[in-house]
Amino acid sequence: MATENKLQAQVITLQQTVINVLQDALESGRKLNRADKAKLIAASDAAREGSLDALRQQRQRLALAAPEEMPRQLQLTQGPPSRSSKSSVRSPVQSSVRSPVQPSIRSPVQPSIRSPVQPSIRSPVQPLVGPPAQPSVRSPVSSSRRSSVASSVRSVAPSSVKPSVVESDPLYCWYSLDLQYSQHKPLAINFAPRNDCRCPDCGVRVDVESDDRWVIEKRTSPPPSPDGYRERRQGRIEFVANARFVIKCHTHHGDFACVLCRKHRESDMLCPTADTLIDHVSKEHSISELMKEPDIEAV
C-alpha cells in the first residue's frame, strides 16, 4: 500500500505539472516553447526517480521478509540509469543480469521517453541590451573570505573579465535545469561546506558552497515631486544572491550562463566565474528582474 501511494503521488505531481504548463500556454495564446518542454522534462525526471526509489524500497522490504519468495521481476530490477559526466544528453541504459540457465539475460530498462529537443538551445537573436539602471556593488569585503557566521557573504568588485554573449549553445547540464524548474529542490550534499563542490550530474567542480552569499546594491530613482522636479537624492536597495542561484547557472563546461538573461533577454550571457556572474547581474539587470528571482532576496 505504501508503494502504491508513492507511485500515485508521483503520477499526480507529474499530471499537475503538465496541466499547469498547458494551461499557461493556452491562456497566453502561444505554443509550447523550450522552457515549457524543459519543465516537462524535469517533472518527468522527478517522477521517474521517485517511482524507482519507491520500487527499490518495496524490493528491500520483500527481500527482508522472504528472500526466497521474491518475484522474478523484482530480482531483475536495476537502479536508475546513471548520467554521463561528459554530455548533457541522456541515453537509454540496458542492464545485464546473470541467470543460472542462460549465460546472460539482457533486460532493457526504459525509465522515461525523452524528447529529442534540447531545452537549453536558443535561436540566434540580437545581442544583449542592458536596462538603464546604474547599480553599485559593495566591495570592501574580499570575495574569497568567508565570514565566521553561519552564512558567509561575498562582496563582488567590478571584474575586468567581460562576459560573452552566446546566441545558440546547449548551455546547462541536467542538474542546473532541475534547480531552475524545481524551485524547492535543495542543493546536493556535494555543495555542503568543505565538500568537493562537484555537480552530481556533469561532474564539473563549481567553486561555491551552500552557505555562500553575495550582496548586490542597486540605486533607485526617486519619484518626481508634485511640482514636476526630481529630487537629487537617490535611494538604495540591497539584494542577497544565495549559492543556489549561482549553482543553477553553471554549465557542463564549468562556466556560468545567467538565468536572468535566459528569462528576460533575447541572448544568453556566459560568464567565466561566479563573481563575474554576480557583477553582470548587478550591472545589467533591473530591480524588478531581481525581485522576480526566487534565489535573490531583497534585504
C-alpha positions, 0 to 999 in steps of 0.5 A: 500500500505504501508503494502504491501511494508513492507511485500515485503521488508521483503520477499526480505531481507529474499530471499537475505539472503538465496541466499547469504548463498547458494551461499557461500556454493556452491562456497566453495564446502561444505554443509550447516553447523550450522552457515549457518542454524543459519543465516537462522534462524535469517533472518527468525526471522527478517522477521517474526517480521517485517511482524507482526509489519507491520500487527499490524500497518495496524490493528491500522490504520483500527481500527482508521478509522472504528472500526466497519468495521474491518475484522474478521481476523484482530480482531483475530490477536495476537502479536508475540509469546513471548520467554521463559526466561528459554530455548533457544528453541522456541515453537509454541504459540496458542492464545485464543480469546473470541467470543460472540457465542462460549465460546472460539475460539482457533486460532493457530498462526504459525509465522515461521517453525523452524528447529529442529537443534540447531545452537549453538551445536558443535561436540566434537573436540580437545581442544583449541590451542592458536596462538603464539602471546604474547599480553599485556593488559593495566591495570592501569585503574580499570575495574569497573570505568567508565570514565566521557566521553561519552564512558567509557573504561575498562582496563582488568588485567590478571584474575586468573579465567581460562576459560573452554573449552566446546566441545558440549553445546547449548551455546547462547540464541536467542538474542546473535545469532541475534547480531552475524548474524545481524551485524547492529542490535543495542543493546536493550534499556535494555543495555542503561546506568543505565538500568537493563542490562537484555537480552530481550530474556533469561532474564539473567542480563549481567553486561555491558552497551552500552557505555562500552569499553575495550582496548586490546594491542597486540605486533607485530613482526617486519619484518626481515631486508634485511640482514636476522636479526630481529630487537629487537624492537617490535611494538604495536597495540591497539584494542577497544572491544565495549559492543556489542561484549561482549553482543553477547557472553553471554549465557542463563546461564549468562556466556560468550562463545567467538565468536572468538573461535566459528569462528576460533577454533575447541572448544568453550571457556566459560568464567565466566565474561566479563573481563575474556572474554576480557583477553582470547581474548587478550591472545589467539587470533591473530591480524588478528582474531581481525581485522576480528571482526566487534565489535573490532576496531583497534585504 
